[in-house]
Amino acid sequence: MRFLFYRPYKGFSLVELLITLAIMGVLAALTIPPLFQMPSSNQASKYTSIAKDVAFTVLTAYEQYKVANPTIGNTVGIPNMTPYMNYVRLDTSMTIDSTSGTSITCGSGSKACLVLHNGAVLYYGTNVGFGGTSTTNGFWLGVDPDGTRNNQSSLGMVLTADGRIMSYGKLDTTYSYYSGGGTLTIAPPLTDASWFTGF
């Protein structure tokens, strides 16, 4: 007795398998590489998101610092706020990108770096503070969004004594910061990193 769905052979022929593998290879060649290449617009969006995250972290730490220390002194800077920040480690030897795309070595020239959980590095002057308590006093800090030295400019920012954070591109000559030896005026033109799309 023969079954209704009887086939005289089982499986696929060698030719059918080779054609199927060839089609799969062509599809893989066309689809897999784009998955590993992030378009520049997505990269810029990712970096901007990281910068916003870092700015929020700094602002939150400053607010917590003000609750614990109601009187803000002229020399208050990031070192005073680190107890209120969540970071991976303090680094004093790694090399990252500056706002101009040149290199910065953490630990040189009174600079220190905080390696953050999102892979970014927050760098700052260890002797830099507000220099006063007016709304135009602030101190600089920088964010390298990927935390590596790859000639991709980092973002410079200023935290003001009244609790605002601005990118370098938003500053004008009315803003000044304390650099350990006196009050310096931040003079334009200062530009933001090319990847930064703004707060």
PyRosetta script that sets phi, psi and omega in degrees:
from pyrosetta import init, pose_from_sequence

init()
pose = pose_from_sequence("MRFLFYRPYKGFSLVELLITLAIMGVLAALTIPPLFQMPSSNQASKYTSIAKDVAFTVLTAYEQYKVANPTIGNTVGIPNMTPYMNYVRLDTSMTIDSTSGTSITCGSGSKACLVLHNGAVLYYGTNVGFGGTSTTNGFWLGVDPDGTRNNQSSLGMVLTADGRIMSYGKLDTTYSYYSGGGTLTIAPPLTDASWFTGF")
pose.set_psi(1, 131.4)
pose.set_omega(1, 179.6)
pose.set_phi(2, -97.0)
pose.set_psi(2, 143.6)
pose.set_omega(2, 175.7)
pose.set_phi(3, -79.0)
pose.set_psi(3, 153.1)
pose.set_omega(3, -178.9)
pose.set_phi(4, -64.8)
pose.set_psi(4, -32.8)
pose.set_omega(4, -176.3)
pose.set_phi(5, -106.5)
pose.set_psi(5, 32.9)
pose.set_omega(5, -179.5)
pose.set_phi(6, -69.1)
pose.set_psi(6, 133.9)
pose.set_omega(6, 174.8)
pose.set_phi(7, -118.7)
pose.set_psi(7, 138.5)
pose.set_omega(7, -178.4)
pose.set_phi(8, -70.6)
pose.set_psi(8, -15.1)
pose.set_omega(8, 179.7)
pose.set_phi(9, -140.5)
pose.set_psi(9, 161.9)
pose.set_omega(9, 179.8)
pose.set_phi(10, -119.7)
pose.set_psi(10, 145.4)
pose.set_omega(10, 176.5)
pose.set_phi(11, 82.3)
pose.set_psi(11, -170.0)
pose.set_omega(11, -177.6)
pose.set_phi(12, -107.4)
pose.set_psi(12, 155.8)
pose.set_omega(12, 176.2)
pose.set_phi(13, -78.2)
pose.set_psi(13, 165.1)
pose.set_omega(13, 179.0)
pose.set_phi(14, -60.6)
pose.set_psi(14, -39.4)
pose.set_omega(14, 179.5)
pose.set_phi(15, -63.7)
pose.set_psi(15, -42.9)
pose.set_omega(15, 179.1)
pose.set_phi(16, -62.9)
pose.set_psi(16, -41.8)
pose.set_omega(16, 178.4)
pose.set_phi(17, -64.0)
pose.set_psi(17, -42.4)
pose.set_omega(17, -179.4)
pose.set_phi(18, -65.8)
pose.set_psi(18, -39.4)
pose.set_omega(18, 177.9)
pose.set_phi(19, -65.2)
pose.set_psi(19, -43.1)
pose.set_omega(19, 179.0)
pose.set_phi(20, -62.2)
pose.set_psi(20, -44.4)
pose.set_omega(20, 178.7)
pose.set_phi(21, -64.0)
pose.set_psi(21, -38.4)
pose.set_omega(21, 178.6)
pose.set_phi(22, -63.4)
pose.set_psi(22, -43.5)
pose.set_omega(22, 178.7)
pose.set_phi(23, -63.5)
pose.set_psi(23, -43.9)
pose.set_omega(23, 178.5)
pose.set_phi(24, -63.0)
pose.set_psi(24, -38.0)
pose.set_omega(24, 178.0)
pose.set_phi(25, -63.8)
pose.set_psi(25, -42.4)
pose.set_omega(25, 178.8)
pose.set_phi(26, -64.4)
pose.set_psi(26, -44.1)
pose.set_omega(26, 178.8)
pose.set_phi(27, -63.1)
pose.set_psi(27, -41.3)
pose.set_omega(27, 178.9)
pose.set_phi(28, -64.4)
pose.set_psi(28, -41.3)
pose.set_omega(28, -179.7)
pose.set_phi(29, -63.8)
pose.set_psi(29, -31.0)
pose.set_omega(29, -178.2)
pose.set_phi(30, -86.4)
pose.set_psi(30, -26.3)
pose.set_omega(30, -173.4)
pose.set_phi(31, -106.4)
pose.set_psi(31, -32.9)
pose.set_omega(31, -173.9)
pose.set_phi(32, -71.1)
pose.set_psi(32, -46.8)
pose.set_omega(32, -178.6)
pose.set_phi(33, -55.6)
pose.set_psi(33, -41.8)
pose.set_omega(33, 178.3)
pose.set_phi(34, -61.6)
pose.set_psi(34, -24.5)
pose.set_omega(34, 178.9)
pose.set_phi(35, -66.1)
pose.set_psi(35, -27.4)
pose.set_omega(35, -177.3)
pose.set_phi(36, -99.0)
pose.set_psi(36, -1.3)
pose.set_omega(36, 179.4)
pose.set_phi(37, -113.1)
pose.set_psi(37, 111.8)
pose.set_omega(37, -179.8)
pose.set_phi(38, -84.0)
pose.set_psi(38, 123.4)
pose.set_omega(38, 176.5)
pose.set_phi(39, -56.8)
pose.set_psi(39, 150.0)
pose.set_omega(39, -175.8)
pose.set_phi(40, -60.4)
pose.set_psi(40, -33.2)
pose.set_omega(40, 179.1)
pose.set_phi(41, -65.9)
pose.set_psi(41, -37.9)
pose.set_omega(41, 176.8)
pose.set_phi(42, -68.7)
pose.set_psi(42, -37.8)
pose.set_omega(42, 178.8)
pose.set_phi(43, -64.0)
pose.set_psi(43, -44.6)
pose.set_omega(43, 179.0)
pose.set_phi(44, -62.2)
pose.set_psi(44, -40.8)
pose.set_omega(44, 178.6)
pose.set_phi(45, -64.5)
pose.set_psi(45, -41.0)
pose.set_omega(45, 178.7)
pose.set_phi(46, -64.0)
pose.set_psi(46, -46.9)
pose.set_omega(46, -179.8)
pose.set_phi(47, -63.9)
pose.set_psi(47, -40.9)
pose.set_omega(47, 178.4)
pose.set_phi(48, -63.2)
pose.set_psi(48, -40.7)
pose.set_omega(48, 177.9)
pose.set_phi(49, -62.1)
pose.set_psi(49, -41.2)
pose.set_omega(49, 177.6)
pose.set_phi(50, -63.8)
pose.set_psi(50, -43.2)
pose.set_omega(50, 179.2)
pose.set_phi(51, -61.2)
pose.set_psi(51, -40.7)
pose.set_omega(51, 177.5)
pose.set_phi(52, -63.9)
pose.set_psi(52, -39.9)
pose.set_omega(52, 178.5)
pose.set_phi(53, -62.3)
pose.set_psi(53, -43.8)
pose.set_omega(53, 179.7)
pose.set_phi(54, -66.0)
pose.set_psi(54, -43.0)
pose.set_omega(54, 178.6)
pose.set_phi(55, -59.7)
pose.set_psi(55, -42.7)
pose.set_omega(55, 178.4)
pose.set_phi(56, -63.6)
pose.set_psi(56, -40.2)
pose.set_omega(56, 178.3)
pose.set_phi(57, -60.9)
pose.set_psi(57, -44.9)
pose.set_omega(57, -179.5)
pose.set_phi(58, -65.8)
pose.set_psi(58, -45.2)
pose.set_omega(58, -179.8)
pose.set_phi(59, -62.3)
pose.set_psi(59, -40.7)
pose.set_omega(59, 178.8)
pose.set_phi(60, -64.3)
pose.set_psi(60, -42.9)
pose.set_omega(60, 178.7)
pose.set_phi(61, -62.9)
pose.set_psi(61, -40.2)
pose.set_omega(61, 179.2)
pose.set_phi(62, -64.5)
pose.set_psi(62, -42.4)
pose.set_omega(62, 178.5)
pose.set_phi(63, -62.7)
pose.set_psi(63, -40.6)
pose.set_omega(63, 178.5)
pose.set_phi(64, -67.7)
pose.set_psi(64, -37.5)
pose.set_omega(64, 176.7)
pose.set_phi(65, -62.3)
pose.set_psi(65, -42.2)
pose.set_omega(65, -178.7)
pose.set_phi(66, -65.7)
pose.set_psi(66, -33.6)
pose.set_omega(66, 177.2)
pose.set_phi(67, -64.5)
pose.set_psi(67, -42.0)
pose.set_omega(67, -179.3)
pose.set_phi(68, -78.6)
pose.set_psi(68, -24.3)
pose.set_omega(68, -176.9)
pose.set_phi(69, -135.3)
pose.set_psi(69, 83.7)
pose.set_omega(69, -173.8)
pose.set_phi(70, -60.4)
pose.set_psi(70, -28.3)
pose.set_omega(70, 178.7)
pose.set_phi(71, -94.6)
pose.set_psi(71, 117.2)
pose.set_omega(71, -178.9)
pose.set_phi(72, -92.0)
pose.set_psi(72, 119.7)
pose.set_omega(72, 179.4)
pose.set_phi(73, -85.9)
pose.set_psi(73, 166.1)
pose.set_omega(73, -178.8)
pose.set_phi(74, -64.1)
pose.set_psi(74, -29.0)
pose.set_omega(74, -174.2)
pose.set_phi(75, -97.5)
pose.set_psi(75, 8.6)
pose.set_omega(75, 179.9)
pose.set_phi(76, -65.6)
pose.set_psi(76, 129.2)
pose.set_omega(76, 179.5)
pose.set_phi(77, -145.3)
pose.set_psi(77, -166.5)
pose.set_omega(77, -178.5)
pose.set_phi(78, -56.8)
pose.set_psi(78, -39.9)
pose.set_omega(78, 179.4)
pose.set_phi(79, -55.1)
pose.set_psi(79, -29.7)
pose.set_omega(79, 177.9)
pose.set_phi(80, -74.5)
pose.set_psi(80, -21.3)
pose.set_omega(80, -174.6)
pose.set_phi(81, -98.6)
pose.set_psi(81, -13.2)
pose.set_omega(81, -176.7)
pose.set_phi(82, -58.8)
pose.set_psi(82, -30.3)
pose.set_omega(82, 176.6)
pose.set_phi(83, -63.1)
pose.set_psi(83, -16.8)
pose.set_omega(83, -178.3)
pose.set_phi(84, -105.1)
pose.set_psi(84, 11.2)
pose.set_omega(84, -177.6)
pose.set_phi(85, -115.1)
pose.set_psi(85, 147.8)
pose.set_omega(85, 176.7)
pose.set_phi(86, -102.6)
pose.set_psi(86, 111.1)
pose.set_omega(86, -178.7)
pose.set_phi(87, -142.0)
pose.set_psi(87, 166.3)
pose.set_omega(87, -176.8)
pose.set_phi(88, -77.7)
pose.set_psi(88, -51.5)
pose.set_omega(88, -178.2)
pose.set_phi(89, -164.9)
pose.set_psi(89, 160.2)
pose.set_omega(89, 170.5)
pose.set_phi(90, -89.4)
pose.set_psi(90, 129.6)
pose.set_omega(90, -178.8)
pose.set_phi(91, -120.8)
pose.set_psi(91, 137.2)
pose.set_omega(91, 179.6)
pose.set_phi(92, -125.9)
pose.set_psi(92, 20.5)
pose.set_omega(92, -178.3)
pose.set_phi(93, -140.1)
pose.set_psi(93, -15.4)
pose.set_omega(93, -175.7)
pose.set_phi(94, -73.2)
pose.set_psi(94, 158.2)
pose.set_omega(94, 178.0)
pose.set_phi(95, -111.7)
pose.set_psi(95, 128.7)
pose.set_omega(95, -178.7)
pose.set_phi(96, -132.0)
pose.set_psi(96, -177.0)
pose.set_omega(96, -179.5)
pose.set_phi(97, -91.1)
pose.set_psi(97, 142.2)
pose.set_omega(97, 174.9)
pose.set_phi(98, -89.0)
pose.set_psi(98, -177.4)
pose.set_omega(98, 178.8)
pose.set_phi(99, -67.9)
pose.set_psi(99, -21.1)
pose.set_omega(99, 178.1)
pose.set_phi(100, -96.1)
pose.set_psi(100, -1.5)
pose.set_omega(100, -179.1)
pose.set_phi(101, 92.2)
pose.set_psi(101, -5.2)
pose.set_omega(101, 174.4)
pose.set_phi(102, -78.9)
pose.set_psi(102, 178.6)
pose.set_omega(102, -175.9)
pose.set_phi(103, -92.7)
pose.set_psi(103, 150.3)
pose.set_omega(103, 172.1)
pose.set_phi(104, -126.6)
pose.set_psi(104, 131.6)
pose.set_omega(104, 174.1)
pose.set_phi(105, -103.5)
pose.set_psi(105, 119.2)
pose.set_omega(105, 178.7)
pose.set_phi(106, -61.9)
pose.set_psi(106, 136.4)
pose.set_omega(106, 180.0)
pose.set_phi(107, 96.3)
pose.set_psi(107, -14.3)
pose.set_omega(107, 178.1)
pose.set_phi(108, -98.6)
pose.set_psi(108, 143.0)
pose.set_omega(108, 177.8)
pose.set_phi(109, 61.1)
pose.set_psi(109, 39.2)
pose.set_omega(109, 179.1)
pose.set_phi(110, 60.7)
pose.set_psi(110, 34.2)
pose.set_omega(110, 175.6)
pose.set_phi(111, -108.0)
pose.set_psi(111, 145.5)
pose.set_omega(111, 175.3)
pose.set_phi(112, -136.2)
pose.set_psi(112, 161.0)
pose.set_omega(112, -177.2)
pose.set_phi(113, -133.4)
pose.set_psi(113, 139.7)
pose.set_omega(113, 172.0)
pose.set_phi(114, -108.6)
pose.set_psi(114, 120.6)
pose.set_omega(114, 175.2)
pose.set_phi(115, -83.1)
pose.set_psi(115, 125.1)
pose.set_omega(115, -174.0)
pose.set_phi(116, -100.0)
pose.set_psi(116, 165.4)
pose.set_omega(116, -177.5)
pose.set_phi(117, -66.9)
pose.set_psi(117, -24.9)
pose.set_omega(117, -179.4)
pose.set_phi(118, -86.6)
pose.set_psi(118, 6.9)
pose.set_omega(118, 178.4)
pose.set_phi(119, 93.1)
pose.set_psi(119, -11.6)
pose.set_omega(119, 179.5)
pose.set_phi(120, -78.9)
pose.set_psi(120, 165.7)
pose.set_omega(120, 174.9)
pose.set_phi(121, -124.5)
pose.set_psi(121, 126.4)
pose.set_omega(121, 173.8)
pose.set_phi(122, -96.4)
pose.set_psi(122, 119.6)
pose.set_omega(122, 178.2)
pose.set_phi(123, -116.0)
pose.set_psi(123, 152.0)
pose.set_omega(123, -172.5)
pose.set_phi(124, -159.6)
pose.set_psi(124, 164.4)
pose.set_omega(124, 174.7)
pose.set_phi(125, -86.7)
pose.set_psi(125, 129.4)
pose.set_omega(125, -178.0)
pose.set_phi(126, -72.6)
pose.set_psi(126, -17.9)
pose.set_omega(126, 179.4)
pose.set_phi(127, -113.2)
pose.set_psi(127, 22.7)
pose.set_omega(127, -176.9)
pose.set_phi(128, -108.0)
pose.set_psi(128, 130.4)
pose.set_omega(128, 179.0)
pose.set_phi(129, -138.5)
pose.set_psi(129, -169.2)
pose.set_omega(129, -175.9)
pose.set_phi(130, -66.8)
pose.set_psi(130, -37.9)
pose.set_omega(130, -178.9)
pose.set_phi(131, 76.1)
pose.set_psi(131, 7.5)
pose.set_omega(131, -179.1)
pose.set_phi(132, 159.1)
pose.set_psi(132, 173.8)
pose.set_omega(132, -175.9)
pose.set_phi(133, -116.2)
pose.set_psi(133, 11.5)
pose.set_omega(133, 177.5)
pose.set_phi(134, -74.9)
pose.set_psi(134, 167.5)
pose.set_omega(134, -177.3)
pose.set_phi(135, -68.0)
pose.set_psi(135, -14.3)
pose.set_omega(135, -179.8)
pose.set_phi(136, -100.7)
pose.set_psi(136, 3.8)
pose.set_omega(136, 175.3)
pose.set_phi(137, -91.9)
pose.set_psi(137, 140.5)
pose.set_omega(137, 179.7)
pose.set_phi(138, -163.8)
pose.set_psi(138, 179.6)
pose.set_omega(138, 174.2)
pose.set_phi(139, -134.3)
pose.set_psi(139, 154.7)
pose.set_omega(139, -175.5)
pose.set_phi(140, -86.9)
pose.set_psi(140, 154.9)
pose.set_omega(140, 170.1)
pose.set_phi(141, -155.1)
pose.set_psi(141, 163.1)
pose.set_omega(141, -178.8)
pose.set_phi(142, -135.2)
pose.set_psi(142, 155.6)
pose.set_omega(142, 179.8)
pose.set_phi(143, -129.3)
pose.set_psi(143, 117.7)
pose.set_omega(143, 170.2)
pose.set_phi(144, -97.5)
pose.set_psi(144, 107.8)
pose.set_omega(144, -169.3)
pose.set_phi(145, -65.9)
pose.set_psi(145, -25.2)
pose.set_omega(145, 179.3)
pose.set_phi(146, -106.8)
pose.set_psi(146, -5.0)
pose.set_omega(146, 174.9)
pose.set_phi(147, 65.5)
pose.set_psi(147, 24.3)
pose.set_omega(147, 179.2)
pose.set_phi(148, -131.8)
pose.set_psi(148, 165.8)
pose.set_omega(148, 175.7)
pose.set_phi(149, -94.2)
pose.set_psi(149, 100.5)
pose.set_omega(149, -178.1)
pose.set_phi(150, -138.7)
pose.set_psi(150, 21.5)
pose.set_omega(150, 179.2)
pose.set_phi(151, 63.3)
pose.set_psi(151, 21.2)
pose.set_omega(151, 175.0)
pose.set_phi(152, -102.1)
pose.set_psi(152, 114.5)
pose.set_omega(152, -174.2)
pose.set_phi(153, -53.9)
pose.set_psi(153, 143.1)
pose.set_omega(153, 174.0)
pose.set_phi(154, -88.6)
pose.set_psi(154, 176.4)
pose.set_omega(154, -178.5)
pose.set_phi(155, -106.5)
pose.set_psi(155, 125.1)
pose.set_omega(155, 174.8)
pose.set_phi(156, -89.6)
pose.set_psi(156, 138.9)
pose.set_omega(156, 179.6)
pose.set_phi(157, -138.3)
pose.set_psi(157, 161.7)
pose.set_omega(157, 175.3)
pose.set_phi(158, -129.7)
pose.set_psi(158, 130.6)
pose.set_omega(158, 173.2)
pose.set_phi(159, -98.3)
pose.set_psi(159, 123.6)
pose.set_omega(159, -179.1)
pose.set_phi(160, -90.8)
pose.set_psi(160, 158.9)
pose.set_omega(160, -176.9)
pose.set_phi(161, -62.8)
pose.set_psi(161, -25.7)
pose.set_omega(161, 179.7)
pose.set_phi(162, -89.1)
pose.set_psi(162, 9.3)
pose.set_omega(162, 171.2)
pose.set_phi(163, 88.7)
pose.set_psi(163, 32.9)
pose.set_omega(163, 173.7)
pose.set_phi(164, -114.4)
pose.set_psi(164, 150.6)
pose.set_omega(164, 175.9)
pose.set_phi(165, -125.5)
pose.set_psi(165, 131.9)
pose.set_omega(165, -177.0)
pose.set_phi(166, -132.0)
pose.set_psi(166, 148.9)
pose.set_omega(166, 173.8)
pose.set_phi(167, -77.9)
pose.set_psi(167, 159.9)
pose.set_omega(167, 179.9)
pose.set_phi(168, -54.4)
pose.set_psi(168, -36.1)
pose.set_omega(168, -177.6)
pose.set_phi(169, -65.0)
pose.set_psi(169, -15.9)
pose.set_omega(169, -179.3)
pose.set_phi(170, -95.9)
pose.set_psi(170, -3.3)
pose.set_omega(170, -175.3)
pose.set_phi(171, -85.9)
pose.set_psi(171, 155.9)
pose.set_omega(171, 169.9)
pose.set_phi(172, -135.6)
pose.set_psi(172, -174.3)
pose.set_omega(172, -173.1)
pose.set_phi(173, -70.7)
pose.set_psi(173, -5.9)
pose.set_omega(173, 177.7)
pose.set_phi(174, -76.7)
pose.set_psi(174, -15.0)
pose.set_omega(174, -178.7)
pose.set_phi(175, -93.8)
pose.set_psi(175, 138.4)
pose.set_omega(175, 178.5)
pose.set_phi(176, -136.4)
pose.set_psi(176, 158.0)
pose.set_omega(176, 178.2)
pose.set_phi(177, -141.0)
pose.set_psi(177, 157.1)
pose.set_omega(177, -179.0)
pose.set_phi(178, -89.8)
pose.set_psi(178, 131.2)
pose.set_omega(178, -177.8)
pose.set_phi(179, -119.1)
pose.set_psi(179, 26.5)
pose.set_omega(179, 177.8)
pose.set_phi(180, 94.2)
pose.set_psi(180, -36.6)
pose.set_omega(180, -177.3)
pose.set_phi(181, -110.5)
pose.set_psi(181, -6.7)
pose.set_omega(181, -179.3)
pose.set_phi(182, 162.5)
pose.set_psi(182, -178.4)
pose.set_omega(182, -179.6)
pose.set_phi(183, -91.2)
pose.set_psi(183, 126.6)
pose.set_omega(183, -179.4)
pose.set_phi(184, -113.2)
pose.set_psi(184, 143.9)
pose.set_omega(184, 176.0)
pose.set_phi(185, -90.6)
pose.set_psi(185, 132.7)
pose.set_omega(185, 175.8)
pose.set_phi(186, -85.3)
pose.set_psi(186, 109.7)
pose.set_omega(186, -175.3)
pose.set_phi(187, -98.5)
pose.set_psi(187, 137.1)
pose.set_omega(187, 174.2)
pose.set_phi(188, -73.4)
pose.set_psi(188, 166.1)
pose.set_omega(188, 2.7)
pose.set_phi(189, -87.0)
pose.set_psi(189, 126.7)
pose.set_omega(189, 170.4)
pose.set_phi(190, -114.8)
pose.set_psi(190, 133.5)
pose.set_omega(190, -175.3)
pose.set_phi(191, -116.3)
pose.set_psi(191, 159.0)
pose.set_omega(191, 176.6)
pose.set_phi(192, -88.8)
pose.set_psi(192, 161.6)
pose.set_omega(192, 175.9)
pose.set_phi(193, -59.9)
pose.set_psi(193, 146.8)
pose.set_omega(193, -176.2)
pose.set_phi(194, -61.9)
pose.set_psi(194, -26.1)
pose.set_omega(194, -179.1)
pose.set_phi(195, -81.0)
pose.set_psi(195, -13.7)
pose.set_omega(195, -172.1)
pose.set_phi(196, -81.5)
pose.set_psi(196, 127.6)
pose.set_omega(196, -179.3)
pose.set_phi(197, -105.9)
pose.set_psi(197, 6.1)
pose.set_omega(197, 173.4)
pose.set_phi(198, 98.4)
pose.set_psi(198, 158.2)
pose.set_omega(198, 176.9)
pose.set_phi(199, -85.8)
pose.dump_pdb("model.pdb")
